[in-house]
C-alpha cells in the first residue's frame, strides 16, 4: 500500500506517469467518470481549507466515487481528545482512501503508519503540501510541454512558505533548472535549501527586487509576504511594494513567462494582471483537480 507524504515519495518516472494520466483525464474526463464507482474518499481536515479540500472532493466525485469527512477539528472527535492514530483506524473501516490536513507537522505520517488505507498528506503545518507541488509541476508540464532547462523565479515568503520548499525540492531532479530567489533579507530561503542547491551544483541567485529578476524568468512563482513575519512595521512597509506584481512590472517579463501562485492571493498580484495571458494561477487551480484524480487512481491501484 502506497501513501503520499512528500513529493519526494514519487520518483521522476512516477511523476511523469502521473502527469500523463492527468493529461488523459483532462483531455477526456468522461472516460474516467466511473473509474471510482463504489469507492469512498475521507477528507479529514483538522484546519480550514477551501481549495485543497474542495479540489479533492471534486476529484473523487468526478471519478464516480463518494466523499465523507470533516472540515475542521471542532466537528470531529479530535474535539473530545481522540488521537490521529485512533481516528485513522476508524476511518479505515469507512473509506478506501484518506486525504488529511493537519496543523502539526508529521501528523499525516503518524496516521499513515496506523492506517489500513492509503493516506495523502493534504498539508501538515509549515512542512509539506505535496499535492500543491504536483499541481505546480503538472501546470508547468502541460503549459510548457515538459519540465527542464528553465529558470524559475520564486518570490515572496521563501522562509516559511511550504509550497516553495516542496517545489524547489521537486524541481531540482529535472535537468537544466536554475532558480532566482526573490525575497527580503528577513524571508530568504532556509539555509538547508541553499545548501542543497549548492551541493547539487544547481545555479541560483538571490535578489531583493522583483524587477531585477523578471526579464530572465520562464516561470514566476508568486507567494504572499505576510506582515506578521516581520519584526517591525517599518521593514514591512519598506518591502511590501517590491512584491506587488502589476501591469507596469509585467512589461519587463518575457512574452512566454508564466505566473503561478498557490493561492490565496491577498494583494501581491494586482487584479489588473488577471487578464494577462501569462497569468495562469486560476488555470493552475483547475489543473489541480486532474492531478488529484490521477493520484487517487494511482494510490487505489486503479
N, C-alpha and C positions, 0 to 999 in steps of 0.2 A: 504493500500500500504506500502510495506516494503523497506527501504533504508539500505545501509551498510556504516556506517561512521567509525566504530571501530570494531575490532574482538569481543569486549565485547557486541556488539549488538546481537550476537548469543549465545544462551545457549549451554552448553556442548552437550546436546541432539541434538540440531540443527546442531552443528559442526559434530557430528557423522553421522547424516543423510546425510549431505553434502559430507562427505568423502566417505560414502558408494556409493552415486550416482557417485562421481568422479571415484571410482574404477570400477563401472559398465561401465562407458564411456570408461575408459582406456582399459578394457577387450574387449569391442565390440563397437568401435567408429561408425561403420556403422549403428548400431541400433538407433543412435541419429542424423544421418546425415540430417534428415528433421524436427527435433524437433522444430526449429525456422523458418520454412518456412513462409515468409511474414512478419517477424519481423525485425526491424532495431535498431542497436546499434549506438549511437552517442558517439564518443570518443572526449571529449573536453579537450585537453591537453594544458594548459597555460604555460608549461615549457617542455623542451626536455625530451624525454624518448625513449629508444629502446625497452627493454624487456617488460615493462608493457603495453605499447600501442600495440605493435605487438602481445603480448600474448592475450590481449582482442580481438583484431581484428581476430586473428586466431581462438579463441574460438567461436566467433559468426559465422564466415564463416563455420567452421566445423559442426555447428549446422544447417546449411542451411539458416542462416539469412544474412542480408546485413549490411554494415558499412558505416557511414558518419562521418565527423568530421574535426578537425584541429589539427595540430601537434605542434603549438606554438602560443602564444598570438598575435604575429605580423600578423599572417594570419587570424585573427578573428576580429570581430568588437570591441573587447577589445582595439585594437589599436586606435579606434576612441573614446574610453571612455565609451563604453557600460558596464553596471554593470553585475555581475554574475547573479543577480536575473532576470534581463531582458533577458539575454542570455538563461537561462534555460527555461523561459516561452515560448520563441520562439522555442527552441529545442524540447520542449514537444509536439509541433504541428507536428514535423517532424519525431520523433523517438519514439520507445517503451521503451527504457531504455538508461541510460547515464552513462558512466564512465568518471569521471572528476579528472584531476590532476591540482593542483594549488600551486603556491609558498607561498600563505598566509594560515596560519593555520585557519581552520574553514570555508574556502570558500565553500567547498562541502556541509557543513552543512547548510550554508545560502541558497545554491542552492536547497537543498532537501526541505527546508521549503516553497519554492515557486514553486516547480516542480509538474507537473501533471503525471510524470512517475518516476519509481524507479531510484535513483541515487546511484552510487557506488563511494566511495572515493578511487581514484587510487593514493593517496599520497597528503598530504597537508603540505607543508613546512617540518619542523622537527618534526611534530606532530604524524600523524598516517599513516600507509601503510597497511590497513587490508588484502588486497588480497596477499601481500607478506607473511604475517603471516599465512593465510590459506594455501599458498603453502608450507611453512615450516612445518606446522602441518601435512599436507597430506603426505609430503615426509617422515617424521618420522613415521607416522602411517602405511604407506604402506610398508616401508622397515624394520620396527621393529615389525610389526604385532600388533601395538597398541601404545597408549601413556600412560605412567605411570611407576613409580618405576624405574626411571633412573636419572643419573647425567649428567647435561648439562653444558658444558663449553662455555662461551661467551667471545670472545677475540677481543681486538682492541679498537675502539672508542665506549665506553659504555656510554659516557656522552651525545653525540649529536646524536647517531645512533637511528633513529626512529624504524628501524626494530627490534633492540634489545629490546627496551622498550615494543613494541607491543607483541613480542614473550614471554617475561617473564610474562607479564600480562595474556596472554592466557594460558601458561603452568601451572601457579600456581593453576589452577582449577582442575588439574588432580592429582590423588593420588600418594604419594611416590616420588615426584620430589625434587631434590636438585640441587643447582647451584654453579658453580665455576666461579667467575667473574675475568677475566684476563685482566688487563689494567695497564698503567702507572698511577701514582697518579693523574696526570692532567686530565685524561679522565675516572675517575671512574664513576660508575652509579650515577645518581642524587639521592639526599637524599630521595626523595619521594618513589623511587623504593626500597631502602634499608629499609625504614620504613615499607613499605607494606609487605616485606618479613619477617621482624621481627614480625609484628602484626599478620601475618598469620602462625607464627611458622614454616616457610619453612627454612630448613637448607641451608646455603650458606657460602662461604668463598671468600675472595678477595686476589688474588695473583698478583705479578708483572711479574713473569716469566712463559712463556708458558710450559717450560719443567717440572715445578713443578706440573702442572695440568694434563698433558697428560695421565699418567698411570691410572687415576681413572675415565676417562670420557667414557660415552656411545655415546655422541654426542659432536662434537666440531663445534661451530658456529663462523666462522671467519668473521671479518669485517676489513676494511682498517683503518689504523691510518693516519689521514690527517695532513700533515705538517703544514697547516695554523692554526691548533688548538693550536699549541704550542707558548709559549711566547718567546722562543728563540731557535735558531738553535741548540745550544749545547744540550738542553734537547731532542730535536727531534732525533738528531744523536745518543744520548745515548740509546734511546728507540727503534728506528725503527727495529734494528736487532733482538730484542726479539720476534718480531711478524711476522717473516718470517717463514712459515711452509715449511720445506724441508724434503728430504728423511731421513736425519740423525735424525731429531726430530721425524719423524713418527715411528722410531724403538722403541720409548718409549710408543707408543699408543697400546691399546688392538687390538686384531685381528678383532673384530667386531665393533670398533668405526667408526662412520660415520662422514665425514667432510661436513658441509653445508656452503654455502656462498650466500648472497642475490645478489651478483654481481652488478656492475662490479668489477672485480679483477684488482688491479694495480700490486703490487709486493709481497703482503702478503702471497700468496701461490705460491711456486716455480712451474714452469710448469712441473718439473720432478715428481711432486706428482699426476699430472692428470691421469697417468696410474695406480695409486694405486686403487684397487677395493673399498677401503673405501672412495674415493673421489667421492661424488655424486652431486656436485653442478651443473653440466650440466644436469644431470637427473632431478634434482630439478626444473630447469627452464622449462623442458619439462612437468613435472607434474603440473606446474602452469597453463598450458592450460586446463587440465582436471578439476581442481578445479574451474577455472573461468567458464568453461562450466556449471558445476553443479550449481554455484552461479547464473548465468544468468537464468537458467531454474527455480531455486527456486524463484527469485525475479519477474519473469514474470508469476509465478503460473502455470508452465507447467510440 
